Every structure is written in C-alpha cells, then in structure tokens.
Amino acid sequence: MHMAIIKDIEIRDDFITLGQFIKVVDLISSGGEAKSFLLNTNVLINGEKDSRRGRKLYRGDQIVINDIEYRIC
C-alpha cells in the first residue's frame, strides 16, 4: 500500500507564491532556478497542473510535487 507523504507548511503572510514555496521546501536553492524547475516538474495545486512562479498559494491549498503532498497552513 502506497502511503502519501504529507507535509504542512506554515506561512506568516496571507499568501506565498509558488516560486517562493518551492524554495522554502528546499526543492531549489535559489529563486533563479524556479522557472526551470517548474517547466520540468509536474506540480499540482488543488488537483490542477500549474507552473506559474507567481501563482499565489493560500492557507488550505494542497500542492503535490514528486509524490509529496504539501498543505499550506
């Protein structure tokens, strides 16, 4: 049975952009890598594919990257 990995990510502000998020969760080491990462990686936000660096993520949003599920809280 496949167990999903779920990680809760707390944010201080009202939202975080997808580009900032992938840096916060250590998927990239600098903001300059965001565009390339998002072009080459399948990212699902609330079940829909999205690759926009500026996409705003809010509390309650679900992000799935490389079989890891993140929840914004």
N, C-alpha and C positions, 0 to 999 in steps of 0.2 A: 504494500500500500504506500502510495506516494504522499508524504507529509509536506504540506506547503510551509515554507519559512515565512513568517510574518514579523515585520519589524515596525514598531511605532516610532515615528519621527516627530518630535515636538518642535513647533515653531513659535517664535516670540511675537512676530508681526501678524497682520491679518492674512498674509499670503506669502508664498515663496515661489520664485519662478522655477520652471523645470531645469534650466541651466544651473541655477544656484543649488537646487535639490541634488542633482547628480554629483555635484562637488561635495556637498555636505555628507552624503552617504559614501564618500570615497570611491566612486566609480571613475572619476577623473581627478587629476591632481591640480589642474588649473582651468580657469574659465575658457581659455583659448581652445581647449580640447572638446568643449561641449558640442560644437557644430558637427565635427567629425563623428563623435560618439553617437549622437542622435541620428545621423544619417545611416550608420552601420549597425544600429542596435534596435531591436523591436521593443518599443515602450508602449504599454497600455495604461491609459488613465481612465479610471472608471469604466473599464471594458472597451475603450475605443483607442485605436492607434493614434499616437500624436508624436511629433518630433520637433515641435516649435520650442526653441530655447526660452522664449518669453511667455510661454503658457503659464498662467497663474494657477498655483495649487493652493487649495484652501483646506482648513480642518475638515476631516471626514472623507477627503479624496483618497482613492486607492490607486496606487501605482505599482505595476508589475514590470520588472526588468530582470532578465536572465533567471526566470522561475522564482524570483524572490518578490514577495508582496510587501509593499510599504504602505503604512497608513499615516496620514498627516493628522496630528492631534495638537 
